[in-house]
């Protein structure tokens, strides 16, 4: 196996997982909106593809592996992306110094990747991407003893990984209940099998160039995202006409009473519909009077408010490259915090944060994003506050890449990060502050109120998409249908005899009047004994983030 073959295989795998990321995302069983596995792994692989595109064709296999691993490390997003980057980091070390690789070289390299990934996780859980990788590595070693063909070794890696993936529901009860396999394991198998296809002689998969949309569709798109979104759901479907199909104009007339941006196009056999509405079910029900839905393409319903927020955040993240200007260390201590929402970002800055990386749930920043913020902080010692469990690993990978001392505090929520910053004592050294800040944020309780991104069954709760979810320190506490009712109930559950402060951060999708109603109710209940604060956090995803201190 030479460098050109590995380069083609990795680039093809990057395109393949990008094409399959949505299916992998859908395997996530936890209903809370998050930085989904398929998306994070795809973005990590895409970083490698970009880096490999500039390598010469005759580059040795060691250089290809090293280039890909380095790019993946910097581009890693979310825990799944970091673990993926570590698997390939060890893989690159196993191929170091080689022009070409034999079967045993490949087996050793994959095993080194697995060892690196396991070392990075404090409490490895079986039934995950780690298990799938480990079983592939074990089979590789057994195969390489008898067969020196690297492609044959890779075939067995994929077979063992597929068997391990199929067994993940037996290892994790949550997967078994949901009837799915592990998303991270599925992502890894998708990558490995795509590489195998190239090793077998197939042409690398190329990115699909999106065709230009019709002019009227482009106009609708501009209106969706430049003007205020009046209706939530973009609904599209095709109906095969009944024999006695009514005039499609009647369907158009009805849709205009429940939405806007209505497009109804028909020919002798079908009716194609596009509408923005708050009631997609009514649109679908009315369409049945005109015919039956076709199987392909399936009806599509998308939440434009979530899409819009995502596009805005992507644009903001893209702008961050220009925002971060490298700074030489001038002071002893500096801070980098990860946060989203203008109010929360400003709060971190007021407390002394030098740089705030825009990110959090649904938009995990990469290791490179965090590294740039570290280098833009004019301090010899930089404390990094990830403020999300899915960003901690990416932040930790930046430590070895930075040109200054970095201390990552494993804050899992925004309230923990804010509390840690308030505890900072300039008279202490780095280690003294690490201990003090950690002890302080660990005492903070965090409540979060969000929505269910998917149907699920979790910890005895049957959850329907769109329901209000109340999280007690990251764990699902209960569901409800009314926002403020859920938030008040959660606050009552979190408050204890030692509570002195309750801070309510309301998000971008909560009107100020609604938030004030919750504040007044909490103030009436607890105001005599505790200080209650209401802050416009402006955060996405979470209607409310509640700090109990």
C-alpha positions as CSV (number, residue, x, y, z in Angstrom):
1,X,0.0,0.0,0.0
2,X,1.5,3.3,-1.1
3,X,0.9,6.9,-0.2
4,X,-1.2,7.7,-3.3
5,X,-3.6,4.8,-2.5
6,X,-4.0,5.9,1.1
7,X,-4.5,9.5,0.0
8,X,-7.3,8.5,-2.4
9,X,-8.9,6.3,0.2
10,X,-9.0,8.9,2.9
11,X,-10.4,11.6,0.6
12,X,-13.0,9.2,-0.7
13,X,-14.0,8.3,2.9
14,X,-14.3,12.0,3.8
15,X,-16.8,12.5,0.9
16,X,-18.6,9.3,1.8
17,X,-19.3,10.1,5.4
18,X,-20.4,13.6,4.4
19,X,-23.0,12.0,2.1
20,X,-24.1,9.7,5.0
21,X,-23.8,12.1,7.9
22,X,-27.6,12.7,8.3
23,X,-28.3,8.9,8.6
24,X,-25.6,8.7,11.2
25,X,-26.9,11.7,13.0
26,X,-30.3,10.1,13.2
27,X,-28.8,7.2,15.2
28,X,-28.3,9.5,18.2
29,X,-30.7,8.3,20.8
30,X,-30.5,11.2,23.3
31,X,-33.4,13.6,22.4
32,X,-31.6,16.8,23.3
33,X,-30.4,18.8,20.2
34,X,-26.6,18.3,20.1
35,X,-23.5,18.5,17.9
36,X,-24.5,15.2,16.2
37,X,-22.0,12.4,15.6
38,X,-22.2,12.1,11.9
39,X,-21.8,15.9,11.4
40,X,-18.8,16.1,13.7
41,X,-17.0,13.1,12.2
42,X,-17.7,14.4,8.7
43,X,-16.2,17.8,9.5
44,X,-13.2,16.2,11.0
45,X,-12.6,14.0,7.9
46,X,-13.2,17.0,5.6
47,X,-10.2,18.8,7.3
48,X,-8.0,15.9,6.3
49,X,-9.3,15.9,2.7
50,X,-8.4,19.6,2.4
51,X,-4.9,19.0,3.7
52,X,-4.3,16.0,1.5
53,X,-5.3,17.8,-1.7
54,X,-2.0,19.7,-1.7
55,X,0.3,16.7,-1.3
56,X,2.2,15.4,-4.3
57,X,1.1,12.1,-5.7
58,X,4.4,10.4,-4.9
59,X,4.3,11.3,-1.2
60,X,5.2,8.3,1.0
61,X,2.5,6.6,3.0
62,X,4.0,8.0,6.2
63,X,3.7,11.6,5.0
64,X,0.1,11.0,3.9
65,X,-0.9,9.5,7.2
66,X,0.9,12.3,9.2
67,X,-0.7,15.1,7.1
68,X,-4.2,13.6,7.5
69,X,-3.8,13.0,11.2
70,X,-2.4,16.5,11.9
71,X,-5.3,18.1,10.0
72,X,-7.9,15.9,11.7
73,X,-6.5,16.8,15.1
74,X,-6.9,20.5,14.4
75,X,-10.2,20.1,12.7
76,X,-11.7,17.7,15.3
77,X,-15.2,18.6,16.5
78,X,-17.1,16.9,19.3
79,X,-16.0,13.9,21.2
80,X,-16.6,11.6,18.2
81,X,-14.4,13.8,16.0
82,X,-11.6,13.9,18.6
83,X,-11.7,10.1,19.1
84,X,-11.6,9.7,15.3
85,X,-8.6,12.0,15.1
86,X,-6.8,10.1,17.8
87,X,-7.4,6.8,16.0
88,X,-5.7,8.3,12.9
89,X,-3.0,9.9,15.0
90,X,-1.9,6.6,16.3
91,X,-2.3,5.1,12.8
92,X,0.1,7.7,11.5
93,X,2.6,6.9,14.2
94,X,2.5,3.3,13.3
95,X,3.4,4.1,9.7
96,X,6.1,6.6,10.6
97,X,9.2,6.4,8.3
98,X,7.6,4.0,5.8
99,X,7.4,4.5,2.0
100,X,4.9,1.7,1.6
101,X,3.0,-0.5,4.1
102,X,2.6,-4.3,4.3
103,X,-0.2,-6.1,6.2
104,X,1.6,-6.2,9.5
105,X,2.4,-2.5,9.3
106,X,-1.3,-1.7,8.8
107,X,-2.3,-4.0,11.7
108,X,0.2,-2.3,14.0
109,X,-0.9,1.1,12.9
110,X,-4.5,0.5,13.6
111,X,-3.7,-1.0,17.0
112,X,-1.7,2.1,17.9
113,X,-4.6,4.2,17.0
114,X,-6.9,2.2,19.3
115,X,-4.5,2.5,22.1
116,X,-4.3,6.3,21.7
117,X,-8.1,6.6,21.6
118,X,-8.6,4.5,24.7
119,X,-6.0,6.5,26.7
120,X,-7.8,9.7,25.9
121,X,-11.1,8.6,27.5
122,X,-11.1,8.6,31.3
123,X,-13.8,5.9,31.6
124,X,-14.1,4.1,28.3
125,X,-17.6,2.7,27.6
126,X,-18.0,-0.5,25.6
127,X,-20.6,-0.6,22.9
128,X,-19.2,2.6,21.4
129,X,-16.8,3.7,18.6
130,X,-14.0,2.5,20.9
131,X,-15.3,-1.1,20.9
132,X,-15.8,-1.1,17.1
133,X,-12.2,0.2,16.6
134,X,-10.7,-2.3,19.1
135,X,-12.3,-5.3,17.6
136,X,-11.1,-4.2,14.1
137,X,-7.6,-3.9,15.5
138,X,-7.6,-7.3,17.1
139,X,-8.8,-9.0,13.9
140,X,-6.1,-7.1,12.0
141,X,-3.3,-8.6,14.2
142,X,-4.7,-12.1,13.8
143,X,-5.0,-11.8,10.0
144,X,-1.5,-10.2,9.5
145,X,0.2,-13.1,11.1
146,X,-0.8,-15.3,8.1
147,X,-1.5,-12.8,5.4
148,X,0.9,-10.0,4.4
149,X,-1.5,-8.4,2.0
150,X,-2.6,-5.0,3.5
151,X,-5.9,-5.1,1.6
152,X,-6.7,-8.5,3.0
153,X,-5.9,-7.1,6.5
154,X,-8.2,-4.1,5.9
155,X,-11.0,-6.4,4.7
156,X,-10.9,-8.3,8.0
157,X,-10.8,-5.0,9.9
158,X,-14.0,-4.0,8.3
159,X,-15.6,-7.4,8.9
160,X,-14.8,-7.4,12.6
161,X,-15.9,-3.8,12.9
162,X,-19.2,-4.6,11.3
163,X,-19.8,-7.5,13.7
164,X,-18.8,-5.3,16.7
165,X,-21.2,-2.6,15.5
166,X,-24.1,-5.0,15.2
167,X,-23.4,-6.1,18.8
168,X,-23.4,-2.6,20.3
169,X,-27.1,-2.8,21.3
170,X,-26.3,-5.8,23.4
171,X,-23.7,-3.8,25.3
172,X,-25.7,-0.6,25.8
173,X,-29.2,-0.9,27.0
174,X,-30.1,2.6,25.6
175,X,-29.2,1.5,22.1
176,X,-31.2,-1.7,22.5
177,X,-34.4,0.2,23.6
178,X,-34.1,2.6,20.7
179,X,-33.4,-0.2,18.2
180,X,-30.3,1.4,16.8
181,X,-26.5,0.8,16.7
182,X,-23.9,3.2,18.1
183,X,-23.6,6.3,15.9
184,X,-19.8,6.7,16.4
185,X,-19.2,3.1,15.6
186,X,-21.3,3.5,12.5
187,X,-19.4,6.5,11.4
188,X,-16.1,4.7,11.8
189,X,-17.3,1.7,9.9
190,X,-18.5,4.0,7.1
191,X,-15.1,5.5,6.9
192,X,-13.2,2.2,7.0
193,X,-15.5,0.6,4.3
194,X,-15.2,3.6,2.0
195,X,-11.4,3.3,2.3
196,X,-11.6,-0.5,1.5
197,X,-13.6,0.3,-1.7
198,X,-10.6,2.3,-2.9
199,X,-8.1,-0.3,-1.8
200,X,-10.1,-2.8,-4.0
201,X,-9.6,-0.6,-7.0
202,X,-12.8,1.4,-7.1
203,X,-12.5,5.1,-8.1
204,X,-12.6,7.5,-5.2
205,X,-15.9,9.1,-4.4
206,X,-16.0,12.7,-5.5
207,X,-18.0,15.5,-4.0
208,X,-21.3,16.0,-5.7
209,X,-21.7,19.5,-7.2
210,X,-25.1,20.8,-6.3
211,X,-27.1,21.8,-9.3
212,X,-28.4,25.3,-9.6
213,X,-31.9,25.7,-8.3
214,X,-34.7,27.2,-10.4
215,X,-34.9,31.0,-10.2
216,X,-38.2,30.9,-8.2
217,X,-36.7,28.6,-5.6
218,X,-33.7,30.9,-5.2
219,X,-36.1,33.8,-4.6
220,X,-37.9,31.8,-1.9
221,X,-34.6,30.9,-0.3
222,X,-33.6,34.6,0.0
223,X,-36.9,35.5,1.4
224,X,-36.6,32.8,4.0
225,X,-33.4,34.0,5.4
226,X,-33.3,37.7,4.8
227,X,-36.7,38.6,6.1
228,X,-38.5,37.7,9.3
229,X,-39.6,34.0,9.3
230,X,-43.4,34.2,9.6
231,X,-44.1,30.4,9.5
232,X,-41.9,27.7,11.1
233,X,-42.0,24.7,8.8
234,X,-40.8,24.5,5.1
235,X,-43.0,21.7,3.8
236,X,-42.5,20.0,0.4
237,X,-44.2,17.0,-1.1
238,X,-45.3,15.4,-4.4
239,X,-48.8,13.9,-4.8
240,X,-49.7,11.4,-7.6
241,X,-53.1,12.5,-8.9
242,X,-56.3,10.6,-8.3
243,X,-58.4,9.7,-11.4
244,X,-61.0,12.4,-10.4
245,X,-58.5,14.8,-9.0
246,X,-59.9,18.2,-8.1
247,X,-58.4,21.4,-9.7
248,X,-55.0,21.9,-8.0
249,X,-55.8,25.5,-7.8
250,X,-58.1,24.6,-4.9
251,X,-55.1,23.1,-3.0
252,X,-53.1,26.2,-3.6
253,X,-56.0,28.4,-2.4
254,X,-56.2,26.3,0.8
255,X,-52.5,26.4,1.5
256,X,-52.4,30.2,1.2
257,X,-54.8,30.3,4.2
258,X,-52.4,28.4,6.4
259,X,-49.0,29.7,5.2
260,X,-47.0,31.6,2.6
261,X,-44.4,31.1,-0.1
262,X,-46.9,28.7,-1.7
263,X,-45.7,27.0,-5.0
264,X,-48.1,24.4,-6.6
265,X,-47.0,23.0,-9.9
266,X,-48.8,20.2,-11.7
267,X,-48.8,18.1,-14.9
268,X,-51.0,15.2,-16.0
269,X,-49.7,12.9,-13.3
270,X,-48.4,14.7,-10.3
271,X,-48.8,17.8,-8.1
272,X,-45.6,19.3,-6.6
273,X,-46.1,21.5,-3.5
274,X,-43.9,23.9,-1.5
275,X,-45.4,25.9,1.4
276,X,-44.2,27.6,4.6
277,X,-46.7,26.9,7.4
278,X,-47.1,26.3,11.1
279,X,-49.4,23.4,10.4
280,X,-47.6,20.9,8.0
281,X,-50.1,18.2,9.1
282,X,-53.0,20.2,7.7
283,X,-51.2,20.7,4.4
284,X,-50.5,16.9,4.1
285,X,-54.1,16.0,5.1
286,X,-55.6,18.4,2.5
287,X,-53.3,17.0,-0.2
288,X,-54.8,13.5,0.3
289,X,-58.0,14.8,-1.3
290,X,-56.0,15.2,-4.5
291,X,-54.1,12.0,-4.6
292,X,-51.5,9.8,-2.8
293,X,-47.9,10.7,-1.8
294,X,-45.1,9.2,-3.9
295,X,-42.4,7.1,-2.1
296,X,-39.5,9.0,-3.7
297,X,-38.8,11.8,-2.9
298,X,-40.5,11.5,0.5
299,X,-42.4,14.5,2.0
300,X,-40.0,16.8,3.7
301,X,-40.7,19.0,6.7
302,X,-37.9,21.3,8.0
303,X,-37.8,23.8,10.9
304,X,-36.6,27.0,9.2
305,X,-36.1,28.8,12.5
306,X,-33.5,26.2,13.5
307,X,-32.0,26.2,10.0
308,X,-31.7,30.0,10.1
309,X,-30.1,30.1,13.5
310,X,-27.6,27.5,12.3
311,X,-26.7,29.4,9.2
312,X,-26.2,32.6,11.2
313,X,-23.9,30.7,13.7
314,X,-22.0,29.2,10.8
315,X,-21.4,32.7,9.4
316,X,-20.3,33.9,12.8
317,X,-17.9,31.0,13.2
318,X,-16.5,31.7,9.7
319,X,-15.9,35.3,10.7
320,X,-13.9,34.1,13.8
321,X,-10.8,33.4,11.7
322,X,-10.6,37.2,11.0
323,X,-11.4,38.1,14.6
324,X,-8.5,36.2,16.2
325,X,-5.3,38.1,15.9
326,X,-2.2,36.4,17.3
327,X,-1.0,38.1,20.5
328,X,2.4,37.7,22.3
329,X,2.1,36.9,26.0
330,X,2.1,40.1,28.0
331,X,0.3,39.2,31.2
332,X,0.4,36.2,33.5
333,X,-3.1,34.9,33.1
334,X,-5.8,34.9,30.4
335,X,-9.1,33.2,29.7
336,X,-10.8,31.5,26.7
337,X,-14.4,30.6,27.1
338,X,-16.8,28.7,24.7
339,X,-20.3,30.2,24.7
340,X,-23.2,31.2,22.4
341,X,-25.6,34.0,22.9
342,X,-24.7,37.7,23.0
343,X,-25.8,38.1,26.6
344,X,-23.7,35.2,27.8
345,X,-20.7,36.1,25.7
346,X,-20.8,39.6,27.2
347,X,-21.0,38.2,30.7
348,X,-17.8,36.2,30.1
349,X,-16.1,39.2,28.7
350,X,-17.1,41.4,31.7
351,X,-15.7,38.8,34.0
352,X,-12.3,38.9,32.2
353,X,-12.5,36.5,29.3
354,X,-10.0,37.6,26.6
355,X,-11.6,35.5,23.8
356,X,-15.0,33.9,23.5
357,X,-15.3,31.1,21.0
358,X,-18.8,30.9,19.6
359,X,-20.0,27.4,20.2
360,X,-21.9,25.0,22.4
361,X,-24.7,22.6,21.8
362,X,-25.3,21.8,18.1
363,X,-22.2,23.8,17.1
364,X,-19.0,22.2,18.6
365,X,-16.0,24.3,17.7
366,X,-12.9,22.5,16.4
367,X,-9.6,22.2,18.2
368,X,-8.2,24.7,15.7
369,X,-10.9,27.2,16.6
370,X,-9.9,26.9,20.3
371,X,-6.2,27.0,19.5
372,X,-6.6,30.3,17.5
373,X,-8.4,31.8,20.5
374,X,-5.6,30.7,22.8
375,X,-2.9,32.2,20.6
376,X,-5.0,35.5,20.5
377,X,-4.9,35.7,24.3
378,X,-2.0,37.9,25.4
379,X,-1.1,35.7,28.4
380,X,1.6,33.2,29.4
381,X,-1.0,31.0,31.1
382,X,-4.4,30.5,29.5
383,X,-7.4,28.9,31.2
384,X,-9.8,27.3,28.7
385,X,-13.5,26.9,29.7
386,X,-15.3,24.5,27.3
387,X,-18.6,24.8,29.1
388,X,-20.0,21.7,27.3
389,X,-19.2,18.1,27.8
390,X,-18.8,17.5,24.0
391,X,-16.2,20.2,23.7
392,X,-13.8,19.3,26.5
393,X,-11.8,16.7,24.5
394,X,-11.4,19.1,21.6
395,X,-10.1,21.8,24.0
396,X,-7.7,19.3,25.6
397,X,-6.2,18.5,22.2
398,X,-5.2,22.2,21.9
399,X,-2.9,22.0,24.9
400,X,0.0,20.2,23.2
401,X,-0.4,22.4,20.1
402,X,-0.2,25.8,21.9
403,X,2.9,27.9,22.2
404,X,2.0,28.8,25.8
405,X,0.9,27.1,29.0
406,X,-2.8,26.0,28.7
407,X,-5.0,24.7,31.5
408,X,-8.4,23.2,30.5
409,X,-11.0,23.3,33.2
410,X,-13.6,20.6,32.4
411,X,-16.6,22.9,32.8
412,X,-19.7,21.2,31.3
413,X,-22.2,24.0,31.5
414,X,-22.3,27.8,31.1
415,X,-23.0,28.4,34.8
416,X,-20.0,26.3,35.7
417,X,-17.8,28.3,33.5
418,X,-19.1,31.7,34.9
419,X,-18.7,30.4,38.4
420,X,-15.1,29.3,37.7
421,X,-14.2,32.7,36.4
422,X,-15.6,34.5,39.4
423,X,-13.5,32.3,41.7
424,X,-10.2,33.2,40.0
425,X,-7.6,34.6,42.4
426,X,-4.7,36.5,40.8
427,X,-2.6,36.0,43.9
428,X,-2.5,32.2,43.3
429,X,-0.4,30.4,40.7
430,X,-1.8,28.2,37.9
431,X,-2.2,25.1,40.0
432,X,-3.7,27.0,42.9
433,X,-6.3,28.5,40.6
434,X,-7.0,25.3,38.9
435,X,-7.8,23.7,42.2
436,X,-9.8,26.7,43.5
437,X,-11.8,27.2,40.3
438,X,-12.5,23.5,39.9
439,X,-13.8,23.2,43.5
440,X,-16.0,26.2,42.9
441,X,-17.6,25.2,39.6
442,X,-18.3,21.6,40.9
443,X,-20.6,23.1,43.5
444,X,-22.8,24.8,40.9
445,X,-26.0,23.1,39.9
446,X,-27.3,23.7,36.3
447,X,-30.8,23.5,35.0
448,X,-31.5,23.5,31.3
449,X,-34.8,23.7,29.5
450,X,-34.9,22.8,25.8
451,X,-36.9,20.8,23.3
452,X,-36.8,17.2,22.1
453,X,-35.1,17.0,18.7
454,X,-36.5,13.5,18.1
455,X,-38.8,10.8,19.4
456,X,-37.1,8.7,22.0
457,X,-37.4,6.6,25.1
458,X,-34.9,7.5,27.8
459,X,-34.6,6.6,31.5
460,X,-38.3,5.5,31.6
461,X,-39.5,8.6,29.7
462,X,-41.4,8.3,26.4
463,X,-40.5,11.5,24.6
464,X,-42.1,13.0,21.6
465,X,-40.3,15.4,19.2
466,X,-41.0,19.0,20.2
467,X,-41.8,18.4,23.8
468,X,-40.2,20.6,26.5
469,X,-37.3,18.8,28.2
470,X,-36.0,19.7,31.7
471,X,-32.4,18.7,32.4
472,X,-31.0,18.4,35.9
473,X,-27.2,18.8,35.6
474,X,-27.3,17.3,32.1
475,X,-29.6,14.4,32.9
476,X,-33.2,14.3,31.8
477,X,-35.5,15.1,34.8
478,X,-38.9,15.3,33.2
479,X,-40.9,16.4,30.2
480,X,-43.7,18.9,29.9
481,X,-45.7,20.7,27.3
482,X,-45.6,24.2,28.8
483,X,-42.3,26.1,28.9
484,X,-42.5,28.2,32.1
485,X,-44.3,25.5,34.0
486,X,-41.3,23.1,33.2
487,X,-38.7,25.8,34.1
488,X,-40.4,26.6,37.5
489,X,-40.7,23.0,38.4
490,X,-37.0,22.4,37.6
491,X,-35.9,25.4,39.7
492,X,-37.9,24.0,42.7
493,X,-36.2,20.7,42.3
494,X,-32.7,22.2,42.1
495,X,-33.0,24.6,45.0
496,X,-31.8,23.3,48.4
497,X,-31.0,24.7,51.8
498,X,-27.6,26.0,50.8
499,X,-28.8,27.9,47.7
500,X,-28.1,31.6,47.8
501,X,-28.4,32.7,44.2
502,X,-30.7,31.7,41.3
503,X,-29.8,33.1,37.9
504,X,-32.1,32.6,34.9
505,X,-30.6,33.1,31.5
506,X,-33.3,33.2,28.8
507,X,-32.5,32.3,25.2
508,X,-33.0,33.7,21.8
509,X,-36.4,32.0,21.3
510,X,-38.0,33.2,24.5
511,X,-39.8,36.6,24.5
512,X,-38.8,39.0,27.3
513,X,-42.4,39.1,28.6
514,X,-42.5,35.3,29.0
515,X,-39.1,35.3,30.8
516,X,-40.3,38.0,33.1
517,X,-43.3,36.0,34.1
518,X,-41.1,33.1,35.1
519,X,-38.8,35.5,37.0
520,X,-41.8,37.0,39.0
521,X,-43.0,33.6,39.9
522,X,-39.5,32.5,41.1
523,X,-39.0,35.8,42.9
524,X,-42.3,35.3,44.7
525,X,-41.4,31.8,45.8
526,X,-37.7,32.3,46.7
527,X,-37.0,36.0,46.8
528,X,-37.1,36.4,50.5
529,X,-34.2,34.0,51.1
530,X,-32.3,34.1,47.9
531,X,-31.2,36.5,45.2
532,X,-32.9,35.9,41.9
533,X,-31.5,37.4,38.7
534,X,-32.9,37.4,35.2
535,X,-30.4,37.8,32.3
536,X,-31.0,37.9,28.6
537,X,-28.5,35.3,27.6
538,X,-29.6,35.1,23.9
539,X,-28.4,31.5,23.8
540,X,-29.6,29.1,21.1
541,X,-31.1,25.7,21.7
542,X,-31.9,26.2,25.4
543,X,-34.9,28.2,26.3
544,X,-33.6,28.7,29.8
545,X,-30.2,28.0,31.4
546,X,-30.5,28.2,35.2
547,X,-27.6,28.5,37.6
548,X,-28.2,27.4,41.2
549,X,-25.4,28.5,43.6
